[in-house]
Amino acid sequence: MAASKGMTAAQLEALCGHWPGVTRDIKWGHELVFSVGGKMFVLTPMDSSENGRLFFKVEDDRFLELTDQPGIIPAPYLARSHWISVTEPQRFPTAELEALIRTAYALVRAKLTKKLQAELGPWPMEQNK
């Protein structure tokens, strides 16, 4: 079977909708936003418009490497916090996008208070390895 590419809003929901502490809501009219502890970690248009682009946080030291690739730009308004916009998700294997989104969750979750992190339970990364 050929490796799938890109990621739909439904695939994003299936990936991280069940992770500990994750909430989802609609912001700015049509953006499906996933948060942990009230802090956003990934968003995409609900209707798969704009090529189904994805926005998410990345590690500080990978920001320039990732935004140097075709199909990825610094996220408008969020780049200073090391967020990227994958403007052409179909260029990337779904598994690679999933790994980046897991990292986004981990980065945001790690900034929560120790108490809140403990209340959330085990990290999904530990369960999936």
Secondary structure, 3 states (H helix, E strand, C coil): CCCCECCCHHHHHHHHCCCCCEEEEEECCCEEEEEECCEEEEEEECCCCHHHCEEEECCHHHHHHHHCCCCEEECCCCHHHCEEEECCHHHCEHHHHHHHHHHHHHHHHHCCCHHHHHHHCCCHHHHHC
